[in-house]
Amino acid sequence: MMTFEFKKIKKSAIPIIIVFFNLVGTLLGTMVFAFNRKVLLDGTQALVLWGQTVFYASQIFTPILIGIICSISCQFEESNKNWQRLLTIPVKPNRVILSKIVSLSVIMAISQLIVLLFYVLSALVLKVSFANHLLDFFLWSITGWLAAITIVSIQIFISLRLKNFAVPILISAILAMAGLMALFIGRSLFAIFPYAQIAVGLRTRALAPFTLPEFILFLLLNASYIILFYVLAVRQLKKRFI
């Protein structure tokens, strides 16, 4: 199952889309940092650059990116009637959905490494010293990736439910904007909103490691979202074809 999923991904435009979205998000954040650099203290520049670089990518571009790659992945099955074929082999619905989530989560891990690489390149170009914070940035990239799995799970369910390519992407864009609005409404709402979890995991606003209560809440919240929408996606697949 996993081998077939990766072959489909390789033949699609997903790799190009990932690089493009991450590059645009990084460039936007880097330009914002460069315009405001004069008012920053030298000791804070690496952290502020991180916050600016990954915030736009994680809060705006990455949820839309996930919406696109989930729609592409699910449309492979819709257009070729592969859902029915997989279930008549037979392959259990929970295994079908799990293979989707796992394969796209691996892709998002690669995407997160690209974001980290782009940050390093931005810091080198702008001559910002980041070595002392590199371990933090790597660890935050891991928690950001865990949060990306939440949105992957949600978008797979939405794509299955709507059987459409464009509408799930539009929904991901709307919810990404809603996550941005949640930040202005209140930090408590932002901390639990599903489409803000990548920014929370990457510490784009806090710019400091998780406290233990924050980390426990983050893990429990994202585990709950992933399990909930995995179960809903399996149920939706069964409802449609079994």
Accessible surface in RSA format (square Angstrom, percent):
REM  Atomic radii and reference values for relative SASA: ProtOr
REM  Chains: A
REM  Algorithm: Lee & Richards
REM  Probe-radius: 1.40
REM  Slices: 20
REM RES _ NUM      All-atoms   Total-Side   Main-Chain    Non-polar    All polar
REM                ABS   REL    ABS   REL    ABS   REL    ABS   REL    ABS   REL
RES MET A   1    42.92  22.2  16.46  10.9  26.47  63.0  10.29   8.7  32.64  43.2
RES MET A   2    61.68  31.9  60.04  39.7   1.64   3.9  57.67  49.0   4.01   5.3
RES THR A   3    87.21  62.0  81.95  83.1   5.27  12.6  49.91  67.0  37.30  56.4
RES PHE A   4   127.47  63.8 126.60  78.4   0.87   2.3 127.10  77.1   0.37   1.1
RES GLU A   5     2.72   1.6   2.68   2.0   0.05   0.1   0.03   0.1   2.69   2.2
RES PHE A   6    69.57  34.8  65.99  40.9   3.58   9.3  66.24  40.2   3.33   9.5
RES LYS A   7   111.06  54.2 108.72  66.7   2.34   5.6  65.19  58.7  45.87  48.9
RES LYS A   8    42.69  20.8  39.58  24.3   3.11   7.4  36.15  32.5   6.54   7.0
RES ILE A   9     7.51   4.3   7.51   5.6   0.00   0.0   7.51   5.4   0.00   0.0
RES LYS A  10   172.68  84.2 152.68  93.7  20.00  47.6  98.61  88.8  74.07  78.9
RES LYS A  11   178.79  87.2 139.66  85.7  39.14  93.2  92.42  83.2  86.38  92.0
RES SER A  12    22.89  19.3   2.94   3.9  19.95  45.9  11.97  25.5  10.92  15.3
RES ALA A  13    51.45  47.3  43.17  66.6   8.27  18.8  47.14  66.4   4.30  11.4
RES ILE A  14     0.37   0.2   0.37   0.3   0.00   0.0   0.37   0.3   0.00   0.0
RES PRO A  15    63.73  46.4  57.80  52.7   5.93  21.6  62.97  52.0   0.75   4.7
RES ILE A  16   131.75  75.0 127.50  95.0   4.25  10.2 131.15  94.4   0.60   1.6
RES ILE A  17    32.72  18.6  31.01  23.1   1.71   4.1  32.72  23.6   0.00   0.0
RES ILE A  18     6.70   3.8   6.70   5.0   0.00   0.0   6.70   4.8   0.00   0.0
RES VAL A  19    67.83  44.6  67.83  61.4   0.00   0.0  67.83  58.9   0.00   0.0
RES PHE A  20   119.26  59.7 116.52  72.2   2.74   7.1 119.20  72.3   0.05   0.2
RES PHE A  21    31.47  15.7  30.97  19.2   0.50   1.3  31.47  19.1   0.00   0.0
RES ASN A  22     1.31   0.9   1.30   1.3   0.01   0.0   0.01   0.0   1.30   1.3
RES LEU A  23    71.51  39.8  71.51  51.2   0.00   0.0  71.51  50.2   0.00   0.0
RES VAL A  24    49.57  32.6  47.84  43.3   1.74   4.2  48.82  42.4   0.75   2.0
RES GLY A  25     0.00   0.0   0.00   N/A   0.00   0.0   0.00   0.0   0.00   0.0
RES THR A  26     3.62   2.6   3.62   3.7   0.00   0.0   3.62   4.9   0.00   0.0
RES LEU A  27    91.43  50.9  91.42  65.4   0.01   0.0  91.42  64.2   0.01   0.0
RES LEU A  28    61.34  34.2  61.34  43.9   0.00   0.0  61.34  43.1   0.00   0.0
RES GLY A  29     0.00   0.0   0.00   N/A   0.00   0.0   0.00   0.0   0.00   0.0
RES THR A  30    18.70  13.3  18.70  19.0   0.00   0.0  18.70  25.1   0.00   0.0
RES MET A  31    97.69  50.6  96.28  63.7   1.40   3.3  61.03  51.9  36.66  48.6
RES VAL A  32    39.43  25.9  38.34  34.7   1.09   2.6  39.40  34.2   0.03   0.1
RES PHE A  33     1.90   0.9   0.00   0.0   1.90   4.9   1.90   1.2   0.00   0.0
RES ALA A  34    45.86  42.2  27.58  42.6  18.27  41.6  28.29  39.8  17.56  46.5
RES PHE A  35   167.54  83.8 135.32  83.8  32.21  83.8 139.26  84.4  28.28  80.9
RES ASN A  36    75.03  51.7  71.78  69.4   3.25   7.8  18.91  45.5  56.12  54.2
RES ARG A  37    65.10  27.3  63.75  32.5   1.36   3.2  24.32  33.2  40.78  24.7
RES LYS A  38   204.71  99.9 168.26 103.2  36.45  86.8 119.06 107.2  85.66  91.2
RES VAL A  39   123.08  81.0  89.61  81.1  33.47  80.6  98.34  85.4  24.74  67.1
RES LEU A  40    41.73  23.2  28.28  20.2  13.46  33.8  29.92  21.0  11.81  31.8
RES LEU A  41   136.60  76.1 132.99  95.1   3.61   9.1 135.14  94.9   1.46   3.9
RES ASP A  42   128.44  90.0 107.23 106.7  21.21  50.2  38.06  89.6  90.38  90.1
RES GLY A  43    64.89  80.0   0.00   N/A  64.89  80.0  42.55 116.8  22.34  50.0
RES THR A  44    53.29  37.9  53.29  54.0   0.00   0.0  50.25  67.5   3.04   4.6
RES GLN A  45    17.40   9.7  17.40  12.7   0.00   0.0   2.48   5.3  14.92  11.3
RES ALA A  46     3.96   3.6   2.64   4.1   1.33   3.0   2.64   3.7   1.33   3.5
RES LEU A  47    36.68  20.4  36.67  26.2   0.01   0.0  36.67  25.8   0.01   0.0
RES VAL A  48    32.02  21.1  31.21  28.3   0.81   2.0  31.72  27.6   0.30   0.8
RES LEU A  49     0.00   0.0   0.00   0.0   0.00   0.0   0.00   0.0   0.00   0.0
RES TRP A  50     0.00   0.0   0.00   0.0   0.00   0.0   0.00   0.0   0.00   0.0
RES GLY A  51     4.07   5.0   0.00   N/A   4.07   5.0   4.07  11.2   0.00   0.0
RES GLN A  52    49.16  27.5  48.16  35.2   1.01   2.4   2.02   4.3  47.14  35.8
RES THR A  53     0.00   0.0   0.00   0.0   0.00   0.0   0.00   0.0   0.00   0.0
RES VAL A  54     0.00   0.0   0.00   0.0   0.00   0.0   0.00   0.0   0.00   0.0
RES PHE A  55    14.65   7.3  14.65   9.1   0.00   0.0  14.65   8.9   0.00   0.0
RES TYR A  56    50.28  23.5  50.28  28.6   0.00   0.0  20.93  15.7  29.34  36.2
RES ALA A  57     1.35   1.2   1.35   2.1   0.00   0.0   1.35   1.9   0.00   0.0
RES SER A  58     1.53   1.3   0.44   0.6   1.09   2.5   1.12   2.4   0.40   0.6
RES GLN A  59     0.15   0.1   0.15   0.1   0.00   0.0   0.00   0.0   0.15   0.1
RES ILE A  60    32.72  18.6  32.72  24.4   0.00   0.0  32.72  23.6   0.00   0.0
RES PHE A  61    38.45  19.2  38.45  23.8   0.00   0.0  38.45  23.3   0.00   0.0
RES THR A  62     8.15   5.8   7.71   7.8   0.44   1.0   3.55   4.8   4.60   7.0
RES PRO A  63     0.00   0.0   0.00   0.0   0.00   0.0   0.00   0.0   0.00   0.0
RES ILE A  64    33.12  18.8  33.12  24.7   0.00   0.0  33.12  23.8   0.00   0.0
RES LEU A  65     0.23   0.1   0.23   0.2   0.00   0.0   0.23   0.2   0.00   0.0
RES ILE A  66     0.00   0.0   0.00   0.0   0.00   0.0   0.00   0.0   0.00   0.0
RES GLY A  67     0.00   0.0   0.00   N/A   0.00   0.0   0.00   0.0   0.00   0.0
RES ILE A  68    24.92  14.2  24.92  18.6   0.00   0.0  24.92  17.9   0.00   0.0
RES ILE A  69     0.00   0.0   0.00   0.0   0.00   0.0   0.00   0.0   0.00   0.0
RES CYS A  70     0.00   0.0   0.00   0.0   0.00   0.0   0.00   0.0   0.00   0.0
RES SER A  71     0.35   0.3   0.00   0.0   0.35   0.8   0.35   0.7   0.00   0.0
RES ILE A  72    26.53  15.1  23.61  17.6   2.92   7.0  25.85  18.6   0.68   1.8
RES SER A  73     2.50   2.1   2.17   2.9   0.33   0.8   0.84   1.8   1.66   2.3
RES CYS A  74     0.63   0.5   0.63   0.7   0.00   0.0   0.59   1.5   0.04   0.0
RES GLN A  75    43.01  24.0  42.06  30.7   0.95   2.3  17.12  36.4  25.89  19.6
RES PHE A  76    55.27  27.7  53.80  33.3   1.46   3.8  54.60  33.1   0.67   1.9
RES GLU A  77     0.03   0.0   0.00   0.0   0.03   0.1   0.00   0.0   0.03   0.0
RES GLU A  78    37.50  21.5  21.04  15.9  16.46  39.2  10.55  20.4  26.95  22.0
RES SER A  79    85.69  72.4  47.39  63.2  38.30  88.2  49.26 104.9  36.44  51.0
RES ASN A  80    71.55  49.3  64.64  62.5   6.91  16.6  13.16  31.7  58.39  56.4
RES LYS A  81   134.95  65.8 134.11  82.3   0.85   2.0  76.98  69.3  57.97  61.8
RES ASN A  82    26.07  18.0  26.07  25.2   0.00   0.0   4.47  10.8  21.60  20.9
RES TRP A  83     1.03   0.4   0.94   0.5   0.09   0.2   0.98   0.5   0.04   0.1
RES GLN A  84    66.42  37.1  64.81  47.4   1.60   3.8  37.46  79.7  28.96  22.0
RES ARG A  85   148.97  62.5 146.09  74.5   2.87   6.8  53.37  72.9  95.60  57.9
RES LEU A  86    23.76  13.2  23.76  17.0   0.00   0.0  23.76  16.7   0.00   0.0
RES LEU A  87    21.69  12.1   6.98   5.0  14.71  37.0   6.98   4.9  14.71  39.6
RES THR A  88   108.66  77.3  79.32  80.4  29.33  69.9  71.13  95.5  37.53  56.7
RES ILE A  89   118.86  67.6  86.98  64.8  31.88  76.8  93.64  67.4  25.22  68.4
RES PRO A  90   112.72  82.1  94.02  85.7  18.69  68.0  94.28  77.8  18.44 114.6
RES VAL A  91    15.86  10.4  10.53   9.5   5.33  12.8  13.91  12.1   1.95   5.3
RES LYS A  92   151.92  74.1 147.00  90.2   4.92  11.7  91.82  82.6  60.10  64.0
RES PRO A  93    13.43   9.8  13.43  12.2   0.00   0.0  13.43  11.1   0.00   0.0
RES ASN A  94    65.19  45.0  64.89  62.7   0.30   0.7  12.74  30.7  52.45  50.7
RES ARG A  95   133.56  56.1 131.49  67.0   2.06   4.9  40.29  55.1  93.27  56.5
RES VAL A  96     0.30   0.2   0.30   0.3   0.00   0.0   0.30   0.3   0.00   0.0
RES ILE A  97     0.00   0.0   0.00   0.0   0.00   0.0   0.00   0.0   0.00   0.0
RES LEU A  98    89.43  49.8  89.43  64.0   0.00   0.0  89.43  62.8   0.00   0.0
RES SER A  99     5.91   5.0   2.92   3.9   3.00   6.9   5.54  11.8   0.38   0.5
RES LYS A 100     0.13   0.1   0.13   0.1   0.00   0.0   0.08   0.1   0.05   0.1
RES ILE A 101    10.75   6.1  10.75   8.0   0.00   0.0  10.75   7.7   0.00   0.0
RES VAL A 102    60.14  39.6  58.21  52.7   1.93   4.6  60.14  52.3   0.00   0.0
RES SER A 103     0.04   0.0   0.04   0.1   0.00   0.0   0.00   0.0   0.04   0.1
RES LEU A 104     0.14   0.1   0.14   0.1   0.00   0.0   0.14   0.1   0.00   0.0
RES SER A 105     6.54   5.5   6.54   8.7   0.00   0.0   6.20  13.2   0.34   0.5
RES VAL A 106    58.98  38.8  58.23  52.7   0.75   1.8  58.98  51.2   0.00   0.0
RES ILE A 107    15.94   9.1  15.94  11.9   0.00   0.0  15.94  11.5   0.00   0.0
RES MET A 108     4.72   2.4   3.82   2.5   0.91   2.2   3.82   3.2   0.91   1.2
RES ALA A 109    30.88  28.4  28.53  44.0   2.34   5.3  29.42  41.4   1.45   3.8
RES ILE A 110    86.08  49.0  86.05  64.1   0.04   0.1  86.05  62.0   0.04   0.1
RES SER A 111     2.22   1.9   2.22   3.0   0.00   0.0   0.05   0.1   2.16   3.0
RES GLN A 112    14.23   8.0  13.49   9.9   0.75   1.8   4.63   9.8   9.61   7.3
RES LEU A 113    97.74  54.4  93.37  66.8   4.36  11.0  93.69  65.8   4.05  10.9
RES ILE A 114    31.58  18.0  30.72  22.9   0.86   2.1  31.58  22.7   0.00   0.0
RES VAL A 115     5.00   3.3   5.00   4.5   0.00   0.0   5.00   4.3   0.00   0.0
RES LEU A 116    20.00  11.1  20.00  14.3   0.00   0.0  20.00  14.0   0.00   0.0
RES LEU A 117    97.54  54.3  93.98  67.2   3.56   9.0  97.19  68.3   0.35   0.9
RES PHE A 118    29.30  14.7  28.24  17.5   1.06   2.8  28.48  17.3   0.81   2.3
RES TYR A 119     0.00   0.0   0.00   0.0   0.00   0.0   0.00   0.0   0.00   0.0
RES VAL A 120    30.78  20.3  30.78  27.9   0.00   0.0  30.78  26.7   0.00   0.0
RES LEU A 121    83.86  46.7  83.59  59.8   0.27   0.7  83.78  58.8   0.08   0.2
RES SER A 122    13.15  11.1   8.03  10.7   5.12  11.8   4.80  10.2   8.34  11.7
RES ALA A 123     0.14   0.1   0.00   0.0   0.14   0.3   0.00   0.0   0.14   0.4
RES LEU A 124   108.81  60.6  93.39  66.8  15.42  38.8  95.47  67.0  13.34  35.9
RES VAL A 125   119.35  78.5  95.38  86.3  23.98  57.8 102.72  89.3  16.63  45.1
RES LEU A 126    33.00  18.4  27.82  19.9   5.19  13.0  31.00  21.8   2.00   5.4
RES LYS A 127   180.12  87.9 152.30  93.4  27.81  66.2 105.00  94.5  75.11  80.0
RES VAL A 128     8.48   5.6   1.37   1.2   7.11  17.1   4.24   3.7   4.24  11.5
RES SER A 129    97.75  82.6  71.71  95.7  26.04  60.0  54.03 115.0  43.72  61.3
RES PHE A 130    27.29  13.7  25.74  15.9   1.56   4.1  26.18  15.9   1.11   3.2
RES ALA A 131    76.75  70.6  59.81  92.3  16.94  38.5  60.42  85.1  16.32  43.2
RES ASN A 132   142.89  98.5 108.73 105.1  34.16  82.3  26.78  64.5 116.11 112.2
RES HIS A 133    42.55  23.3  42.44  29.5   0.12   0.3  29.15  30.0  13.40  15.6
RES LEU A 134    72.69  40.5  72.67  52.0   0.02   0.1  72.67  51.0   0.02   0.1
RES LEU A 135   125.63  70.0 118.41  84.7   7.22  18.1 122.46  86.0   3.16   8.5
RES ASP A 136    41.21  28.9  40.56  40.4   0.64   1.5   1.41   3.3  39.80  39.7
RES PHE A 137     0.00   0.0   0.00   0.0   0.00   0.0   0.00   0.0   0.00   0.0
RES PHE A 138    89.86  45.0  89.86  55.7   0.00   0.0  89.86  54.5   0.00   0.0
RES LEU A 139    86.22  48.0  84.62  60.5   1.60   4.0  84.75  59.5   1.48   4.0
RES TRP A 140     9.51   3.8   9.51   4.6   0.00   0.0   5.44   2.9   4.07   6.6
RES SER A 141     4.55   3.8   3.75   5.0   0.79   1.8   4.05   8.6   0.50   0.7
RES ILE A 142    69.58  39.6  67.38  50.2   2.20   5.3  69.58  50.1   0.00   0.0
RES THR A 143    13.42   9.5  13.42  13.6   0.00   0.0  13.42  18.0   0.00   0.0
RES GLY A 144     0.00   0.0   0.00   N/A   0.00   0.0   0.00   0.0   0.00   0.0
RES TRP A 145    69.07  27.7  68.70  33.3   0.37   0.9  69.07  36.8   0.00   0.0
RES LEU A 146    54.36  30.3  54.28  38.8   0.08   0.2  54.29  38.1   0.07   0.2
RES ALA A 147     0.00   0.0   0.00   0.0   0.00   0.0   0.00   0.0   0.00   0.0
RES ALA A 148     1.76   1.6   1.76   2.7   0.00   0.0   1.76   2.5   0.00   0.0
RES ILE A 149    22.82  13.0  22.82  17.0   0.00   0.0  22.82  16.4   0.00   0.0
RES THR A 150     0.00   0.0   0.00   0.0   0.00   0.0   0.00   0.0   0.00   0.0
RES ILE A 151     0.03   0.0   0.03   0.0   0.00   0.0   0.03   0.0   0.00   0.0
RES VAL A 152     0.00   0.0   0.00   0.0   0.00   0.0   0.00   0.0   0.00   0.0
RES SER A 153     0.55   0.5   0.00   0.0   0.55   1.3   0.01   0.0   0.53   0.7
RES ILE A 154     7.31   4.2   7.31   5.4   0.00   0.0   7.31   5.3   0.00   0.0
RES GLN A 155     0.00   0.0   0.00   0.0   0.00   0.0   0.00   0.0   0.00   0.0
RES ILE A 156     0.00   0.0   0.00   0.0   0.00   0.0   0.00   0.0   0.00   0.0
RES PHE A 157    38.45  19.2  38.45  23.8   0.00   0.0  38.45  23.3   0.00   0.0
RES ILE A 158    20.68  11.8  19.87  14.8   0.81   1.9  20.68  14.9   0.00   0.0
RES SER A 159     1.38   1.2   0.71   0.9   0.67   1.5   0.71   1.5   0.67   0.9
RES LEU A 160     0.00   0.0   0.00   0.0   0.00   0.0   0.00   0.0   0.00   0.0
RES ARG A 161   119.91  50.3 116.24  59.3   3.66   8.7  14.21  19.4 105.70  64.1
RES LEU A 162    69.66  38.8  50.84  36.4  18.82  47.3  53.47  37.6  16.19  43.6
RES LYS A 163   117.72  57.4  95.44  58.6  22.28  53.0  40.48  36.4  77.23  82.3
RES ASN A 164    58.89  40.6  56.13  54.2   2.76   6.7   6.73  16.2  52.16  50.4
RES PHE A 165    88.51  44.3  84.59  52.4   3.92  10.2  84.59  51.3   3.92  11.2
RES ALA A 166    62.55  57.5  58.58  90.4   3.96   9.0  59.58  83.9   2.96   7.9
RES VAL A 167    61.90  40.7  61.17  55.4   0.73   1.8  61.90  53.8   0.00   0.0
RES PRO A 168     0.00   0.0   0.00   0.0   0.00   0.0   0.00   0.0   0.00   0.0
RES ILE A 169    30.04  17.1  30.04  22.4   0.00   0.0  30.04  21.6   0.00   0.0
RES LEU A 170   105.41  58.7 101.79  72.8   3.61   9.1 105.20  73.9   0.21   0.6
RES ILE A 171    48.37  27.5  48.15  35.9   0.22   0.5  48.37  34.8   0.00   0.0
RES SER A 172     0.00   0.0   0.00   0.0   0.00   0.0   0.00   0.0   0.00   0.0
RES ALA A 173    25.37  23.3  25.14  38.8   0.23   0.5  25.37  35.7   0.00   0.0
RES ILE A 174    99.45  56.6  95.62  71.2   3.83   9.2  98.38  70.8   1.08   2.9
RES LEU A 175    50.97  28.4  50.97  36.5   0.00   0.0  50.97  35.8   0.00   0.0
RES ALA A 176     0.00   0.0   0.00   0.0   0.00   0.0   0.00   0.0   0.00   0.0
RES MET A 177    77.61  40.2  77.02  51.0   0.59   1.4  50.03  42.5  27.58  36.5
RES ALA A 178    35.72  32.8  26.78  41.3   8.94  20.3  31.70  44.6   4.02  10.6
RES GLY A 179     0.00   0.0   0.00   N/A   0.00   0.0   0.00   0.0   0.00   0.0
RES LEU A 180    38.27  21.3  38.27  27.4   0.00   0.0  38.27  26.9   0.00   0.0
RES MET A 181   112.73  58.4 112.73  74.6   0.00   0.0  85.72  72.9  27.01  35.8
RES ALA A 182     1.98   1.8   1.58   2.4   0.41   0.9   1.93   2.7   0.05   0.1
RES LEU A 183    24.58  13.7  14.65  10.5   9.93  25.0  14.65  10.3   9.93  26.7
RES PHE A 184   152.70  76.4 118.57  73.4  34.13  88.8 123.21  74.7  29.49  84.4
RES ILE A 185   125.29  71.3  91.72  68.3  33.57  80.9  98.01  70.6  27.28  74.0
RES GLY A 186    26.22  32.3   0.00   N/A  26.22  32.3  26.22  72.0   0.00   0.0
RES ARG A 187   158.00  66.3 148.96  75.9   9.04  21.5  69.23  94.6  88.77  53.8
RES SER A 188    93.97  79.4  83.48 111.4  10.49  24.2  49.08 104.5  44.89  62.9
RES LEU A 189    68.49  38.1  63.99  45.8   4.51  11.3  66.21  46.5   2.28   6.1
RES PHE A 190    10.52   5.3  10.52   6.5   0.00   0.0  10.52   6.4   0.00   0.0
RES ALA A 191    32.72  30.1  29.35  45.3   3.37   7.7  29.45  41.5   3.27   8.7
RES ILE A 192    75.72  43.1  75.46  56.2   0.26   0.6  75.46  54.3   0.26   0.7
RES PHE A 193    39.55  19.8  38.01  23.5   1.54   4.0  39.55  24.0   0.00   0.0
RES PRO A 194    28.10  20.5  28.10  25.6   0.00   0.0  28.10  23.2   0.00   0.0
RES TYR A 195     1.98   0.9   1.66   0.9   0.32   0.8   1.66   1.2   0.32   0.4
RES ALA A 196     0.00   0.0   0.00   0.0   0.00   0.0   0.00   0.0   0.00   0.0
RES GLN A 197     0.20   0.1   0.20   0.1   0.00   0.0   0.00   0.0   0.20   0.2
RES ILE A 198     0.78   0.4   0.78   0.6   0.00   0.0   0.78   0.6   0.00   0.0
RES ALA A 199     0.98   0.9   0.00   0.0   0.98   2.2   0.00   0.0   0.98   2.6
RES VAL A 200    19.67  12.9  15.22  13.8   4.45  10.7  19.67  17.1   0.00   0.0
RES GLY A 201     0.00   0.0   0.00   N/A   0.00   0.0   0.00   0.0   0.00   0.0
RES LEU A 202     1.49   0.8   1.49   1.1   0.00   0.0   1.49   1.0   0.00   0.0
RES ARG A 203    15.76   6.6  14.41   7.3   1.35   3.2   1.35   1.8  14.41   8.7
RES THR A 204     2.39   1.7   0.00   0.0   2.39   5.7   0.00   0.0   2.39   3.6
RES ARG A 205    99.21  41.7  77.36  39.4  21.85  52.0   9.03  12.3  90.18  54.7
RES ALA A 206    52.81  48.6  23.56  36.4  29.24  66.5  33.01  46.5  19.79  52.4
RES LEU A 207    45.17  25.2  36.87  26.4   8.31  20.9  36.87  25.9   8.31  22.4
RES ALA A 208    44.71  41.1  43.48  67.1   1.23   2.8  44.71  63.0   0.00   0.0
RES PRO A 209    80.54  58.7  72.12  65.7   8.42  30.6  72.23  59.6   8.31  51.6
RES PHE A 210    35.82  17.9  12.80   7.9  23.01  59.9  12.80   7.8  23.01  65.9
RES THR A 211    74.92  53.3  67.35  68.3   7.57  18.0  70.95  95.3   3.97   6.0
RES LEU A 212   126.79  70.6 115.88  82.9  10.91  27.4 119.35  83.8   7.44  20.0
RES PRO A 213    97.81  71.3  87.93  80.2   9.88  35.9  93.21  77.0   4.60  28.6
RES GLU A 214    76.29  43.8  71.37  54.0   4.92  11.7  31.71  61.3  44.58  36.4
RES PHE A 215    70.97  35.5  70.97  44.0   0.00   0.0  70.97  43.0   0.00   0.0
RES ILE A 216    83.60  47.6  82.37  61.4   1.23   3.0  83.59  60.2   0.01   0.0
RES LEU A 217    84.13  46.9  81.72  58.5   2.41   6.1  83.85  58.9   0.28   0.7
RES PHE A 218     5.07   2.5   2.08   1.3   3.00   7.8   4.94   3.0   0.14   0.4
RES LEU A 219    69.28  38.6  66.18  47.3   3.10   7.8  66.81  46.9   2.47   6.7
RES LEU A 220   114.26  63.6 113.27  81.0   0.99   2.5 113.81  79.9   0.45   1.2
RES LEU A 221    33.26  18.5  30.70  22.0   2.56   6.4  33.04  23.2   0.22   0.6
RES ASN A 222     5.20   3.6   5.20   5.0   0.00   0.0   5.20  12.5   0.00   0.0
RES ALA A 223    45.59  41.9  39.97  61.7   5.62  12.8  44.54  62.7   1.05   2.8
RES SER A 224    66.03  55.8  57.44  76.7   8.59  19.8  34.51  73.5  31.53  44.2
RES TYR A 225    40.97  19.1  40.78  23.2   0.18   0.5  27.21  20.4  13.76  17.0
RES ILE A 226    40.85  23.2  40.85  30.4   0.00   0.0  40.85  29.4   0.00   0.0
RES ILE A 227   108.67  61.8 107.95  80.4   0.72   1.7 108.67  78.3   0.00   0.0
RES LEU A 228    91.91  51.2  87.20  62.4   4.70  11.8  91.48  64.2   0.43   1.2
RES PHE A 229    36.89  18.5  36.85  22.8   0.04   0.1  36.85  22.3   0.04   0.1
RES TYR A 230    49.98  23.3  49.88  28.4   0.10   0.3  41.02  30.8   8.96  11.0
RES VAL A 231    63.00  41.5  61.24  55.4   1.76   4.2  62.50  54.3   0.50   1.3
RES LEU A 232    49.72  27.7  48.33  34.6   1.39   3.5  48.33  33.9   1.39   3.7
RES ALA A 233     0.44   0.4   0.44   0.7   0.00   0.0   0.44   0.6   0.00   0.0
RES VAL A 234    13.52   8.9  13.52  12.2   0.00   0.0  13.52  11.8   0.00   0.0
RES ARG A 235   151.01  63.4 148.62  75.8   2.39   5.7  54.95  75.1  96.05  58.2
RES GLN A 236    17.65   9.9  15.90  11.6   1.75   4.2   1.77   3.8  15.88  12.0
RES LEU A 237     0.06   0.0   0.06   0.0   0.00   0.0   0.06   0.0   0.00   0.0
RES LYS A 238    97.51  47.6  96.21  59.0   1.29   3.1  43.24  38.9  54.27  57.8
RES LYS A 239   156.47  76.3 124.39  76.3  32.08  76.4  89.90  80.9  66.56  70.9
RES ARG A 240    59.08  24.8  25.92  13.2  33.16  78.9  19.66  26.9  39.41  23.9
RES PHE A 241    54.51  27.3  20.99  13.0  33.52  87.2  28.79  17.5  25.71  73.6
RES ILE A 242   135.39  77.0  76.79  57.2  58.60 141.2 106.95  77.0  28.43  77.2
END  Absolute sums over single chains surface
CHAIN  1 A    11715.0      10406.4       1308.6       8706.1       3008.9
END  Absolute sums over all chains
TOTAL         11715.0      10406.4       1308.6       8706.1       3008.9
